[in-house]
């Protein structure tokens, strides 16, 4: 299993655990997912479809359908009518003479028209794909939710100038008589997708992921799989590692007997995970949140060194934001900097420099705790903490994170044995 696969599994399992905890007995898991991820079922499906669409060249996708539509078949039939008013098609004079004589009405005309029937299987398949495509592009204008938010923003940045043009071209194809005259279907068959590709349609139609996302309503499992796997895109691997560390920090606290609680993800000032001890004391894990805005900490931003330096130099107000943050019930916090490394060489220098910045910035809230105030989680790290430095460099594994948090809150957290954890 690759590192990306393992990280996706960890993040996905954490999300599923939250769904399970938020879902009351006999209730719809979609409701629980909507609640914790701030993403309604319909929006979640559209986000998953957008994640699939990002994997293709959209201009090529539309161009291929423009080619296909030009060559789509239609059935031709001649329909004969008797009428006394025009407009007429091709007049059948011999039949008209007979009809007038028999009816006694000299104004009747027998005529025939060419009728083109576009309601054919391939036309329906094209209409199905284009309808889904237009729906997705329109939904891309609305960004939100934990997974998919960055994907939507990146998608809009990549297509901003051409988005209206792409929509116009797609809508023009849907207005084409060959497509407008076809019935709307929910899904096409594998054979129909293959025939369309043979006629020049984009080969993504044969991709099972595309077919699953575009032709049927995916299950909650399908949506979570697609959205979480979207984090494996090269531009998002650092986010994936941050989320994985956030999950491990939560699991580390569980090693001390704390119980994971249901919550809502990515709401303003909301934690990524919330855990409670038997005593009722709560710990929180935050992702991409500044300690100066966390309500349970109550730290005054005026005590931030970084904030003070900016104000002293006439700069706008802002604050440093660690990748992860663990907050205890005693207004103490451990800040975590995460550094993703594409190669095998750990990014020690960048991680330590950022950790030093957090250490200096929060000096006013330094704790006498024997544990590290800042953890630098670096992929491929081989460092060994001496037990005294306020900065601990970690490989990000569960064992080391548990050790560091246990040192920091040694006065209130007691490690549990495997048997105790199994019974919890």
N, C-alpha and C positions, 0 to 999 in steps of 0.2 A: 504494500500500500504506500502510495506517495505521501509526502508531507501534506500537500493540498487536500488529498482525500481524507487523511486522518483529521486534519483541522476542520474540514467541512462536517465530518461525522460528529465531532465534539460539539460544534456550534448547533448543528441540527438536533442532536439529542437533548441539549439544554433547552432549546425552543420547545421540543415536544414535551419535556418534563413540565415546563410552565403551562403548556396547553392542558396537560393532564391535571395539574393542580388548580387551574382556573375553571375547569369544566365540572359543573355539578353533575350528580348522578343523572343518567338518562338524558343529558342535554346534548345539543349539537356541538361537535368540536369546532365547527366553523365559528360559532359565536365566541368561544374561548380564544381562538386565534385572533379574531377581530379585536377582542378586548385587549389582549396583551401586546399585540403588534401595532395597534392603532391603524389597522388596515381592514376594511370591510371585505367580505368574501369576493364581491364582484371586482373590486379594485385589486385584490390579491391575485386573482386570475389574470387580470389585464397586465399586472406587473410581471407575472411569470411569462406571459406571452411576449412582452416587450423584451425581456431578457433573452428569449430565443431569437427575436427579430434582430437584436443587436449583433448577432453572429454573422449576418449576411450583409452584402452590399445592397442597400435599399433601391438605389437607382437602377442597378442591374435587375433587381426583382421586378420593378415596375416595367422596365423596358422589355423584359421577357414576356410579360403578360400582354403588352401592346402588340408584340409579334404574334402571340397565340390567338388573340381575339380576331386579328385580321383574317386568320385562316380557319376560324371555327365553322363547322358545318351548320346547315339549316335545311329543313325539309320544305320542298316547294309543292304547293297544291293549287289546283284551279277550282275556284268556287263560283258556281253559276247562280245568278239571282235574277228575279223578275221584279222590276220597279217602274214606277211612273215618273220618278224624279231622279235627276243626276246627282253627283257626277257618276258617269258610267265607266266601266272597264271596257274590255273589248266587246263590241256589240255583235251578237249572233243574229244576223239579219234574217236568215231563213227561219230560225226558231221564233224570232220576233213576229214575223208575218203570220205564222201558224197560231201563236198565242193571241195576237190581236183578233184574228178571225174567230177563234173559239170563244174568247171572252167578250167580244164586242166592244172592247176598250181600245181605241186607237192610240192611246198614249203609253201603253205598256211597252217596256223594252227588256229583252233578254240579253244579259251581258255576263261576262266572266272576269274574275280578277285573280291575279297571282297572289297567293297567300304564302308567306314565309313563316315557318314555325321554328322558333329558336329555343323552344323548351326541350333541349336535348341533354343527355347526361354530362357531356363535357362542358357545355355552357353553364349548367348548374354548379359544377365543381369550381369553375372559374369565379362565379358569383359568390360562392361560399368563401373562397380564399380572399377575394377582394373586400368583401364585407368585413371580415375579421381584421384585415389589414387597416382599413379606414378607421375601424373602432379603436384599434391599438394606437394609431397615430394621434387620434383625437384625445385618447386617455393620457397620452404622454405629456399633455399640457398640464396635467394635474399631478404634482409630485407629493409624496408623503410616505410615511411608514418606515419601519426599521430596515427591512431588506428591500432593495429596489430603488430607494430614494436617490442614491448616488448614481445608480445605473440610469435612471430617468434624466437626471441633470446632465450626465455625460452624453446621453443620447441627444438631448436637446442642443447641447453645445455643438455636437458633431453635425447636426442637420438643421440648425436654426435658419440659415439662409435659404435652404432648399425645402424646408418642411411644407410650406404652403404650396409650393410647386408640386411636390410629391403627392399631397392630398388632392390637388386639382386634377392631376393626371389619373389618379386612382378613381376619383369621382366621375371623370369623363368616360373611363372604361365602363363603369357601372351604368352610365346613361346610354351607352352604345346599345342599339336595338338588339344586337345579338346576346347581350347580357341582361338588359332590362326585361326582355321577353321571356327569360328563363325563370322557373320557380326557384324560390329560396330554400335551400336544404341546410341541415345542421352539419352534415359531414359528407365527405366523398369517399369512395372506395379506393383501396390500394391500386386497383386496375386503372381507375380514372386518373389518379395522380401520375401513374407511369405513362399513360397515354399523353397527358399534358406535357410531361417532360420530353417525350419523344417529339412533340410538336414545337419545342423550344422554350417551355416554361422553366423557371429556375429550378435547379436540381435539389434545392432545399426541400421541395415537396416530397422527396423520398426519404428525408431524415425522420426517423421515428419521433424524435423530440419535437420537431415542427408539427408533425401530424397530430401528436398528442395534445400539443398546445392550441392548435388551430381548429381541429375538427371535432373535439368532444370537450365537455366540461370536465376539467381535471379534478381529481380528488384533492383533499387537503394535503395528503402525503405528496402528491405530484407537485403542488404549488410550493410547498416548503422545500422540496428537493431542488426545484429549479431556482428559487430565489436564493437559497443558501449556496448552491453551486455557482451562482453568478459571482460570488465573492472570489472565485478562483481565477477570474480574469486578471491578466498581468497588472493592470492599473489598480487592482483592488486587493492584491495579496497582503499589503501592509494592514489594510482594514481587517482582513481575515485573521491575521496573527493577533491583532489587538483584541478582536472578539474572542479568539481562542484563549488568550491570557485572562480575559474577563471571566470566561467560564471556569477556568482553572482556579482563579481566586475565589470564586464562589464555592467550588468543590473543596478548596483548601479549608475554608471556614467550616464546611460540613464535617471535616475530619475531627473537629472539636465538639461534635454533637449538635451543632446549630442546624436548624430546620429551614429549608428553602420555602419561601412564601410566594404565592402568586402575585403578579404585579403587571403593570402596563409598561411596555418598553418604548423608549425614545419619546416620551412625553417631556415637555419642558421641566427641567430640574428633577426628573424622575430617575431612579437608579436602574441599573442593568440587572441587578439581583438584590434581593432583600432576604435576610436570614434572621432567625430569632433563637435565642438560647432558652433553656428551661426556666430561667429566672425572668424571662420576658424582655431582656435586653436585646436590642436589635443592631445588626451590622448591615451596611449597604455597600454594594460594589457599583461604581459608576464607570461609564465609558464615554470618553471625550467630553468631560465636564470639568469646569474650573472649580477648585475648592472654595473659591470666594463666592460662589453662587449656590452652594449646597446648603439648603435650609437647616439640616440637622447639625451642621458644623457651626454655623453662626459666626464665621470668621469675618472680621471687618476688613473690607478691601483696602482701607487706608493703611493697614499694616503690611500690605504687600510691597516689597522693595521694588519690584518691577513697575508696579503701578505708580509709586512715588517718583521714580526716575523719569518716567514718561511725563508726568504732570510737571515736574521741575523743569522740563525742557520744552514745554508748550505743545506736547503731542497729545493726540486723542487718547481717551481712557480705554484701556483694554487690560487683559490679564493673561498670564501663562495658563496653559491648559494641558495637564498630563493626559496620557492615553487612557489610563485607568486610575481609579481612586478607591481605596477601601476606607470606609468611615465607621468608627466604632461608636458605642453608646456614650463614651466619655469625652466626645468632641476631639478625639485624636484621630489622625488619618495617616495612612501610608500611601504615598504617591508612586505611581508606576509608569516608567517610560519603556515603550516597546520598540525595538529595532528589528525590522525584518531584513534578512540578508539573502540575496538571491544566490550568491556563490557560497563557498565554504568558509570564507574569512569573516569572522564576527566583527560587527561594527562597534567595537569597544569605545573608540574615541568619541563618536557622536553620542552614544548612549550616556557616557560618563559626563560629558559636557552639559547635556540637557538635565541630567540628574543633579549636577552641581547648581544649575540655575534654579531648579525647584527648591533645593535645599536652602539657598540664600534667600529666595523669594519668600519662603514661609518661616524664616528664622524666628519671627515673633511668636510662633506657635510651636517651637521646638519642645519635644517631650523628653522627660528624663528616662524614658523607656530604654532598655538595653538593646532593643531590636533596631533594624535599619528604618529610617524615616522615608527613604526613597529606594525603590527597587528598579534596577535597570535590567529588563528582560531582553536578552539578546539571543537570537537564533544561533545555534552552534557554539555558544559560549562554553568555556571550560574553566572559568574562574572559580575561586574558592573563597568565600567570605570569611574574614578572621574573627567574626563575632563582636567586633567593636566599631567598625566604620559605620557612619550614618548612611552610607550608600552601599547597597549589596548588589553585585552583578550576578545575574541568574541566567540559567539556560531556559527558564520559563517552564520547566517541568513541575508537575504537581508537588513532588517531594520537596523541592527547594522552596517553592512558594509557601507551602504549609509550614516549613521550618521558620521562615522569616516572619510570617504573621504570628506564629507561636511565640517567638522571641519578643516581638513588639508588644503583644498583649499577654505576656507571661503571667501577669498578675490576675487575669480574669479568664483566660482560656486554658483548658486542660485537655491534652490530647486523649482521644479515645482509642481503645484497642480495636482490632478488626472485628472481634466478636461483639463488642458493644455497638459498633457502627452498624453491624448487620442486624442487630435487634432494634435499632433506633427507627 
